[in-house]
Amino acid sequence: MPRKLSAEELPKPQTNMWDFAAYYMRFQRIQRGMSGEALGRVINVSKAQVSRIESGRNRLDANQAIALDKLWNTGRLFYLLVWYAAIGHDPQWFAQYLHIEQRSEMQRIYEANVIPGLLQTPEYAEALLRSGTEANPDRILADRLQRQDLLLRDNPPHLTVLLSQNALDWPVGSPEIMYGQLARLLEEAQRDNVILRALPRTWATGAHAGLDGSFKLLSGDEFGDVAYTESPGGGRLVSSPPDVRSYGIRFERISAKALDEGASFDLIQKIMEEMR
């Protein structure tokens, strides 16, 4: 018998389309007396991964949804649920992102305009938040800095960070704040689990795949591979394997135009010298 999920583990179908898809998949499986292991064979995942989908920790992708529709003759219901969930705004996007971020084992980050939150100094983060329209910047600042504890755990995730030169030299706060922030980057880049490279603003670099905006790729045994993009007032988690692969290709294309680590450090130090 499959383990019974607690009330806290069950997805709330009224919350968003992803949770409704997870809830309905579990409902249909139980109605048919089907085990998680048997369902896993149909959608090509383990019994544990079926449980994670049913609890809302993992998400169905399009191919899995098609397999469910074929198995249960639903008239494309699961495929359409996944399609609508993927294009719609998810009110729980940030909570889901934080869950994945804290359990990630590898992160690939491209930032076009600002220093990534995990590597921000308190002063830089505060200057950014004070410049926006957040109703409670003090709480958000405290939460952001607490998230950085991820890098202090015994087995921190491996970070590969690509930073546009715009993120490195755009004035935030004051010259002193920016200097301290760049010094923090150089310090973090000395960690064995951190690779930091810069994308220079030169004619040789020219137009590149990162001009469309920032994104992250996160990987871990618990959830597989997901991509994350952020925009003002919202964000999007992408879990469909073909879509995640497209972000991986985009990351590689940006990486091909970036400086190596040594030249990246030289660029950061040059920017710091100009602040003196």
N, C-alpha and C positions, 0 to 999 in steps of 0.2 A: 504494500500500500504506500502511495506517495505521502511524504510528510505534510501534515496539515499546516497551512500558513496561518500565522497569527493575524489578528485584525490590523496590527500595525504594518505587517508585510504585504497585505492585500492592496492592490492598486485601487484608486478611487475613480470609477468610470465617469463621474460627473466633473472630474478635474480637467482632463484634456483627452484628446483623441488617442494618444499613445496608451494612456491608462485604460481607456475603453477597449482598445484592441487586446491588451494583456488580459483584462478581466474576461472578455468574451472568449478568448482562446481557452482559458482555464475552464470556463463554464462548459464549452462544447466538449472538451476532453473528458471532464467528469461525467457529463450526461451520457457519454458513450462508453463509460467504464474503461477508458484507455489509460495506460500508465504513462508517466513522464518519459520513461525509457523508450516505449514504443513510439510515442510522438516524436521524440528526438531522432529516431531513425528516419522518420518521414521528412523532417526539415533539416536533417544532416547536422545535428548538434548533440551534445551529451545530455543525459538526464539532468545534471546540475545546471546546464545552460537553459533547459526548458524551465526549470524552477526560477531562474533569474529573469527570464522573459515574463513569466506569470506574476512575478512580484514587482515588475516594472523596473528592475535594475538594468536589464538589457532590453533592447527593442527589436521587434520583428523587422527584417528587411524585406524587400520586394519579392525576392525569390522564395523566401520562407512563406510569405503570405500566399503566393501562387500555389505552393505545395499544399497549404491548408485548404484553400478553395477547392483544389482538385480532390483532396481526400474526403472532404465533407460536402462537396457539391453545393457550395454556398452562393454560386452566381457572382463570383469575384468580390464578395463582401470584404474579406481580409485585405485583398490587394487595394481596394478603394479606401479602406480605413488607413492603411499605411500611406497611401498617396496623399490623402487629405491631411494626415498628421504631419507629413514632411513639409508641406507647403504652408501650413498654418502657423500662427503664433502660439507658442507653448508657454502658458503662464508660469510653469514650473521649471523653465529652462535653466535658471541660474542655480537653483538648488540641485538639480540633476548634474549640472556641470561641476559644482563643488564636490559632489560625491565622487565623480569620476576623477577629478584632479587629485584628490587626496589619496586615491587608490591606484594612481597611475604608476607604471614602472619605467615609462619612457615618454618624454614630451619633445615634440619638434615644434618650435615656435617661430613664426615670422611676424615681426611688428613693423608697420610702415610709418608710424607717427610718434609713438611714445615708448618708453621703457616698459617691458613686461611687468605686470604687478608683482610677480614672485621675486623680482630683482630691484624693486623700487626702494629708495631710502624713505624714511618717514616724512622728511621735509619735501621731497619731490612728490610723493603721493598726496600729501596735504595740499600742496600748491595746485595740483591737478584737480582735486576734488573741490577746492574753494572756487575754482574758475568755472565750475559747472552749475547745474541747477538742482543738485541733489538736496532733498529736504533735510537729511540728517547726515552731513558729511563726517561728523565725529564718529558715529557708529560704523559707517562704511570704512573709514580709515582704520579703526581698530580691527575690524574683520579682515581687511586686506593684509594688515601686518601679521595677524595671527595665522593666516594661510601660509605665510613664509616659513612657519615651523616645519612644513613639509620637507624643506631642504636640510633640516637639522636632525631628522630621524636617522636611525641606524642604517637603513637601506634606502637612501633618497632616490628619487627617480633620476634617470639620465636625461639631461637637458641638452638639446642642440638648438641654439638660438641664432637666428638671422635677424640683424637689425639694419633697417634702412638708415642712411646717414641723416635723413630727416629726424629720426627718433633720437639720434645722438647730438645734434646741434640745434634743435629747435629750442628757443629760450623758454624755460619753465621756472617760475619763481624768481630767481636771481642768479647772477654768475656764481655765487658761492654755493647755491643749492645744486646747480648743474654740475659744478666741479666735483662736489661731493658724490653726486649720483654717478658720474663717469668713473670716479675712483672706486666706487662700490662695484661697478661692472668689472673692472680689471681685477679686483679682489676675488669676486665670485668665479671669474674665469680660471682661477688657479685651482679650483676644485677638480678632482679626477672625474667627477660626473657631469661636468659642464663644458660644452664646446660653444664658444662665442665667436661669431664672424660678422663682419660688417659688409653692407652693400653700398659702395661709394656712389656719390652723385656726380658721375662723370659722363662725358659723351661716349666713352667706351662701354659703359654699362647700358646707357640708353634706355629705351622702353623695355620693360621686363614683366614677368608674370605676377610680380608683387604689387603692381600699381593698382590692382583692383581692390586691395585692402588686406588687413591683417587676418591671420587665422592660426589655429593650433591643431596638431595631430597628437592624440593621446592614446597610449597603448597599455594594456594590462591584462593579466590572466582572467580577472573577474569579468571584464566587459569587452575584451577584444580590442578593436581599433575604432576610434571615432574621430571625427573632425569637429571643430568648434569655430564659429565665426561670431563676431559681436558687432552690434550697431547701436546707435543711441536709442535707449529705451527698450532694447530687446537683444536677443541672441538666438543662435540656432545650433543645435547639436545634430550632426549628420552621422548616421550609423549604417546606411546602406553600403555594402562593400564596394560596388562600382563607384559611388560618389566619393567614398573615403579614398579610394585609389586615385581618383582624379585630383584630390588635394595633395596626395603624396607626390604625384607627378609635378604638380605646380611647385611644391616645396623643392624638389630636385632641380627644377629649371631655375628657380631663384638662387639656389645654392651654387649652381654652375657659374653665376655671375658675381658671386661674393668673393671678397678677399680671403686669403688663408688666415689662420689665427695670428701669425706674427704680424702681417701687414694690417690686420684689423686692430691689433693693439697699438700699432704705430699711428693709425688714423685717430683713434680715441685719444692718445697722448697729445697729438698735434692739436686737436680741438681743445683739450684742456689747457695747453700752453697759450692758446689764443684768448683764453678767459682771464689770464693773469693781468 
